[in-house]
Amino acid sequence: AFIFLLALFIVSFLASTAIQKGFPPIVSVLPNSAGYSPANFLYSFIPSVIGMLLYLFFQPLDMALRVLQPWVELGRPAGATAEASLLLDYPATLPIACSLKALSNGHYRVAIISLLSTLFILIPILAGGIFFPLVNPAMQIRMIPNIPSFYVVLALLILYLLALLMLIPNRYEMHLPHGVSCLAEIFSFVHASRILDDSAFHEPKSKSDLVTRLTGEKTRGPFNQRGERNRFAFGVYMGRAGGECLGVERLGRRGAQEVVILGGR
């Protein structure tokens, strides 16, 4: 991305190839009887397609970050509360709302990436209308760019590069043994966990009821006598069948030392 962006800047602002001078249309600019101009179509279609491909390429990156953020929180040494992990619904949240929610939760990378993924729709929109044919003072037909739109597209491409760079740090914390994009893959991380027997998950009457149970104090039981908030973690624990399992478990059920948290997986 850096090399392509650098090449675009060089070609656009080098004196011999300055974009503001325009370039020959190569194809005919004259419209036919139906008003179709090959040059107008070609130099609107190609930039808009490239811009759309850039926009579509970024969407899976944004969604992957939204999906994996709860697992990052569960992998922290002290675990995470339910509202910071299990109850995060970034993948099902609208783009702008996702950014606002992530910002309030302190997940700044998710907030910025989600906002930029929406903003990048301007790339194909603006790119499709940048070039149009004009006659220069030398009476030559050239494809001349709309300079303000071109500068906006360049600014968006710089943001695109910065967004890609933001995805590089702390990627290892998001590494999981397998994907978590469907229910079956998520079930595999909780099928042997004792949270299935937790009263907090027992027949909640509504979503708000479940949220209240998870965000309140720990459910009291033989191993929980203190009024502490529930915390969950992703790690290795003793499963319901008696063997070691990898997945999600609630801390403090039988002592936090019973769960080996895989921080920086």
C-alpha positions as CSV (number, residue, x, y, z in Angstrom):
1,A,0.0,0.0,0.0
2,F,2.8,2.4,0.8
3,I,4.6,1.7,-2.5
4,F,1.5,2.2,-4.6
5,L,0.6,5.4,-2.7
6,L,4.1,6.7,-3.1
7,A,4.0,6.0,-6.8
8,L,0.7,7.8,-7.1
9,F,2.1,10.9,-5.4
10,I,5.2,10.8,-7.6
11,V,3.2,10.5,-10.9
12,S,0.7,13.1,-9.8
13,F,3.1,15.8,-8.7
14,L,6.2,15.2,-10.8
15,A,6.7,18.2,-13.1
16,S,6.7,16.0,-16.3
17,T,3.7,14.0,-15.3
18,A,1.7,16.4,-13.2
19,I,-1.9,15.3,-13.0
20,Q,-3.2,18.9,-13.3
21,K,-1.9,19.0,-16.9
22,G,-4.2,16.1,-17.7
23,F,-3.5,13.3,-20.2
24,P,-4.6,12.2,-23.6
25,P,-8.0,10.3,-23.5
26,I,-6.7,7.5,-25.8
27,V,-10.4,6.7,-26.7
28,S,-12.9,8.9,-28.4
29,V,-14.5,11.7,-26.3
30,L,-17.3,12.5,-28.7
31,P,-20.7,11.3,-27.6
32,N,-22.9,9.2,-29.9
33,S,-26.5,9.8,-30.7
34,A,-27.5,8.3,-27.3
35,G,-25.1,10.6,-25.4
36,Y,-22.6,7.9,-24.6
37,S,-18.9,9.1,-24.5
38,P,-16.3,6.3,-24.4
39,A,-13.8,8.5,-22.6
40,N,-16.2,9.7,-20.0
41,F,-17.3,6.1,-19.3
42,L,-13.7,4.7,-19.2
43,Y,-12.3,7.3,-16.9
44,S,-15.3,7.1,-14.6
45,F,-15.6,3.3,-14.5
46,I,-11.9,2.4,-13.9
47,P,-11.3,4.8,-10.9
48,S,-14.6,3.9,-9.3
49,V,-14.0,0.2,-9.6
50,I,-10.6,0.5,-8.1
51,G,-12.0,2.6,-5.3
52,M,-14.8,0.1,-4.7
53,L,-12.3,-2.7,-4.5
54,L,-10.3,-0.8,-1.9
55,Y,-13.5,-0.2,0.1
56,L,-14.6,-3.8,-0.1
57,F,-11.1,-5.1,0.8
58,F,-11.2,-3.0,4.0
59,Q,-14.6,-4.3,5.3
60,P,-13.4,-7.8,6.3
61,L,-10.6,-6.2,8.3
62,D,-13.0,-4.0,10.1
63,M,-15.4,-6.9,10.9
64,A,-12.5,-9.1,12.0
65,L,-11.4,-6.5,14.5
66,R,-14.9,-6.1,15.8
67,V,-15.3,-9.9,16.2
68,L,-12.0,-10.5,17.9
69,Q,-12.0,-7.5,20.4
70,P,-14.0,-9.5,23.0
71,W,-11.5,-12.3,22.9
72,V,-8.6,-9.8,23.4
73,E,-10.3,-8.7,26.6
74,L,-10.9,-12.3,27.7
75,G,-7.2,-12.9,27.2
76,R,-6.0,-10.3,29.6
77,P,-4.2,-11.5,32.8
78,A,-7.0,-10.4,35.1
79,G,-9.8,-11.4,32.7
80,A,-12.6,-9.1,31.9
81,T,-16.0,-8.1,33.0
82,A,-19.0,-9.2,31.0
83,E,-19.8,-5.8,29.6
84,A,-16.2,-5.5,28.3
85,S,-16.2,-9.0,26.7
86,L,-19.2,-11.3,26.5
87,L,-21.7,-8.6,26.0
88,L,-19.8,-6.6,23.3
89,D,-21.9,-6.6,20.1
90,Y,-19.7,-4.7,17.7
91,P,-20.3,-7.0,14.8
92,A,-24.1,-6.4,15.0
93,T,-23.8,-2.7,15.6
94,L,-24.3,0.0,12.9
95,P,-21.0,1.6,11.7
96,I,-21.2,5.0,13.4
97,A,-22.9,3.5,16.5
98,C,-20.1,0.9,16.7
99,S,-17.5,3.7,16.7
100,L,-19.3,5.6,19.5
101,K,-19.8,2.4,21.6
102,A,-16.1,1.3,21.1
103,L,-15.0,4.8,22.1
104,S,-17.0,4.7,25.3
105,N,-15.5,1.3,26.1
106,G,-11.9,2.5,25.5
107,H,-11.5,0.4,22.4
108,Y,-10.0,3.2,20.3
109,R,-8.6,1.1,17.5
110,V,-12.0,-0.5,16.9
111,A,-13.6,2.9,17.0
112,I,-11.2,4.4,14.5
113,I,-11.1,1.5,12.1
114,S,-14.9,1.2,12.1
115,L,-15.3,5.0,11.4
116,L,-12.7,4.8,8.6
117,S,-14.3,1.8,7.0
118,T,-17.5,3.8,6.6
119,L,-15.6,6.9,5.4
120,F,-13.9,5.0,2.7
121,I,-17.1,4.7,0.7
122,L,-16.2,8.2,-0.5
123,I,-13.3,6.8,-2.4
124,P,-15.3,5.1,-5.2
125,I,-17.9,8.0,-5.1
126,L,-15.3,10.7,-5.7
127,A,-13.0,8.7,-7.9
128,G,-15.8,8.1,-10.4
129,G,-16.2,11.8,-11.1
130,I,-12.6,13.0,-11.0
131,F,-11.7,13.1,-14.7
132,F,-13.5,14.8,-17.5
133,P,-12.4,15.9,-21.0
134,L,-11.5,19.6,-21.7
135,V,-9.7,21.5,-24.4
136,N,-6.4,23.0,-23.2
137,P,-4.9,26.3,-24.4
138,A,-3.0,24.4,-27.0
139,M,-6.3,23.2,-28.5
140,Q,-5.7,19.6,-27.4
141,I,-8.3,17.4,-25.8
142,R,-7.1,16.2,-22.4
143,M,-8.6,14.4,-19.5
144,I,-8.4,17.0,-16.7
145,P,-9.0,16.1,-13.0
146,N,-11.3,17.9,-10.6
147,I,-8.4,19.0,-8.4
148,P,-10.4,19.4,-5.1
149,S,-11.9,16.0,-5.5
150,F,-8.5,14.5,-6.3
151,Y,-7.0,16.0,-3.2
152,V,-9.8,14.6,-1.1
153,V,-9.2,11.1,-2.6
154,L,-5.5,11.4,-1.8
155,A,-6.3,12.3,1.8
156,L,-8.5,9.3,2.0
157,L,-5.8,7.1,0.6
158,I,-3.4,8.4,3.2
159,L,-5.9,7.5,5.9
160,Y,-6.3,4.1,4.3
161,L,-2.6,3.5,4.7
162,L,-2.6,4.7,8.3
163,A,-5.5,2.4,9.0
164,L,-3.6,-0.6,7.7
165,L,-0.7,0.3,9.8
166,M,-3.0,0.5,12.9
167,L,-3.8,-3.2,12.3
168,I,-0.2,-4.3,12.8
169,P,0.5,-3.8,16.5
170,N,-0.8,-6.4,19.0
171,R,-2.0,-8.8,16.4
172,Y,-0.7,-11.8,18.3
173,E,-3.3,-11.1,21.1
174,M,-6.0,-11.9,18.6
175,H,-4.7,-15.3,17.5
176,L,-7.1,-18.1,18.3
177,P,-6.9,-21.8,17.6
178,H,-9.7,-21.5,15.1
179,G,-12.2,-18.9,13.8
180,V,-15.1,-17.6,15.8
181,S,-17.3,-16.5,12.9
182,C,-20.1,-19.0,13.5
183,L,-22.0,-20.4,16.5
184,A,-20.4,-23.9,16.2
185,E,-16.9,-22.4,16.6
186,I,-18.0,-20.4,19.6
187,F,-19.7,-23.4,21.1
188,S,-16.4,-25.3,20.9
189,F,-14.9,-22.8,23.4
190,V,-17.7,-23.2,26.0
191,H,-19.1,-26.7,25.6
192,A,-17.0,-28.1,28.5
193,S,-17.1,-24.9,30.7
194,R,-18.9,-24.8,34.0
195,I,-20.4,-21.5,33.0
196,L,-23.1,-23.7,31.3
197,D,-24.2,-24.6,34.9
198,D,-24.0,-21.0,36.1
199,S,-27.2,-19.6,37.4
200,A,-26.6,-16.3,35.6
201,F,-27.3,-18.1,32.4
202,H,-30.2,-20.1,33.7
203,E,-33.5,-19.2,31.9
204,P,-33.0,-15.4,31.6
205,K,-36.4,-13.8,30.9
206,S,-35.0,-11.2,28.5
207,K,-31.8,-9.7,27.2
208,S,-31.9,-7.0,29.8
209,D,-32.3,-9.7,32.5
210,L,-29.2,-11.5,31.2
211,V,-27.2,-8.3,31.1
212,T,-28.3,-7.5,34.7
213,R,-27.1,-10.9,35.9
214,L,-23.8,-10.7,34.1
215,T,-22.9,-7.2,35.0
216,G,-24.0,-7.5,38.6
217,E,-22.2,-9.1,41.5
218,K,-21.0,-12.6,41.2
219,T,-23.6,-15.3,41.6
220,R,-23.1,-16.6,45.1
221,G,-22.4,-20.3,45.6
222,P,-20.2,-22.7,47.5
223,F,-17.1,-21.1,45.9
224,N,-18.3,-17.5,45.8
225,Q,-19.1,-15.9,49.1
226,R,-17.9,-12.3,48.3
227,G,-20.0,-9.8,46.5
228,E,-17.6,-9.2,43.6
229,R,-18.3,-8.6,39.9
230,N,-18.2,-11.5,37.6
231,R,-15.0,-11.7,35.5
232,F,-14.5,-14.1,32.6
233,A,-11.3,-15.3,30.9
234,F,-10.1,-17.3,27.9
235,G,-7.7,-20.0,29.0
236,V,-7.1,-23.5,30.1
237,Y,-9.3,-24.8,32.9
238,M,-10.7,-28.1,34.3
239,G,-13.8,-28.9,32.3
240,R,-17.0,-30.5,33.3
241,A,-15.8,-33.9,32.3
242,G,-12.7,-33.6,34.5
243,G,-10.1,-33.0,31.8
244,E,-8.3,-29.8,30.8
245,C,-10.1,-27.7,28.3
246,L,-9.4,-24.5,26.3
247,G,-12.1,-21.9,26.3
248,V,-14.1,-19.4,28.3
249,E,-14.5,-19.8,32.1
250,R,-15.6,-17.6,34.9
251,L,-12.8,-16.6,37.3
252,G,-13.0,-17.1,41.0
253,R,-15.3,-20.1,40.8
254,R,-12.9,-22.4,42.5
255,G,-10.0,-20.0,42.7
256,A,-8.4,-18.0,39.9
257,Q,-5.4,-20.2,39.9
258,E,-7.5,-22.9,38.4
259,V,-7.7,-21.0,35.1
260,V,-4.5,-20.5,33.2
261,I,-5.1,-17.4,31.1
262,L,-3.4,-17.4,27.8
263,G,-2.5,-13.7,27.6
264,G,-0.9,-12.8,24.2
265,R,-2.1,-16.0,22.6
